[in-house]
């Protein structure tokens, strides 16, 4: 769920940046948010991340191999 929510947030920020041209300061703030969301996504996918035990505990055998979307 965390990975899906992060992917949704990344898509929303990307759409927001593409939809209009915000003032420079606002655009930089949105780009920082986007960078932080990508960092979170990477941490969720990284098998050596401290979050891995939480992710693997939730993943069922029927879900198969996780991969980047």
RAQUI-V367870 format. One record per residue. N is the residue number from 0. RES is the residue in three letters. PHI is phi in radians with two decimals (999 if undefined). PSI is psi in whole degrees, 0 to 359 (999 if undefined). OMEGA is omega as a letter, one per 30 degrees, with the letter a starting at -180 (* if undefined). Layout:
((N;RES;PHI;PSI;OMEGA) (N;RES;PHI;PSI;OMEGA))
This chain:
((0;UNK;999;321;a) (1;UNK;-1.13;319;l) (2;UNK;-1.15;318;l) (3;UNK;-1.14;318;l) (4;UNK;-1.13;322;l) (5;UNK;-1.16;317;l) (6;UNK;-1.09;320;l) (7;UNK;-1.11;318;l) (8;UNK;-1.15;319;l) (9;UNK;-1.06;313;a) (10;UNK;-1.08;319;a) (11;UNK;-1.13;317;l) (12;UNK;-1.18;320;l) (13;UNK;-1.10;319;l) (14;UNK;-1.11;319;l) (15;UNK;-1.07;317;l) (16;UNK;-1.18;326;a) (17;UNK;-1.41;333;a) (18;UNK;-1.29;326;a) (19;UNK;-2.66;167;a) (20;UNK;-1.81;93;l) (21;UNK;-1.22;163;l) (22;UNK;-0.97;156;a) (23;UNK;-0.90;313;a) (24;UNK;-1.09;318;l) (25;UNK;-1.16;320;l) (26;UNK;-1.09;318;l) (27;UNK;-1.12;321;l) (28;UNK;-1.10;316;l) (29;UNK;-1.15;323;l) (30;UNK;-1.18;324;l) (31;UNK;-1.14;318;l) (32;UNK;-1.06;316;l) (33;UNK;-1.07;317;l) (34;UNK;-1.08;318;l) (35;UNK;-1.16;322;l) (36;UNK;-1.14;320;l) (37;UNK;-1.12;322;l) (38;UNK;-1.10;316;l) (39;UNK;-1.08;316;l) (40;UNK;-1.05;316;l) (41;UNK;-1.08;318;l) (42;UNK;-1.11;324;l) (43;UNK;-1.22;329;a) (44;UNK;-1.54;338;a) (45;UNK;-1.24;120;a) (46;UNK;-1.18;345;l) (47;UNK;-1.77;7;l) (48;UNK;-1.24;150;l) (49;UNK;-1.09;343;l) (50;UNK;-1.45;347;a) (51;UNK;-0.94;315;l) (52;UNK;-1.04;326;l) (53;UNK;-1.24;321;a) (54;UNK;-1.22;315;a) (55;UNK;-1.25;332;l) (56;UNK;-1.17;329;a) (57;UNK;-1.52;334;a) (58;UNK;-1.30;126;l) (59;UNK;-1.55;162;l) (60;UNK;-1.10;332;a) (61;UNK;-1.31;348;a) (62;UNK;-1.37;342;l) (63;UNK;1.35;198;a) (64;UNK;-1.41;132;l) (65;UNK;-1.36;145;l) (66;UNK;-2.64;167;l) (67;UNK;-1.16;140;l) (68;UNK;-1.60;999;*))
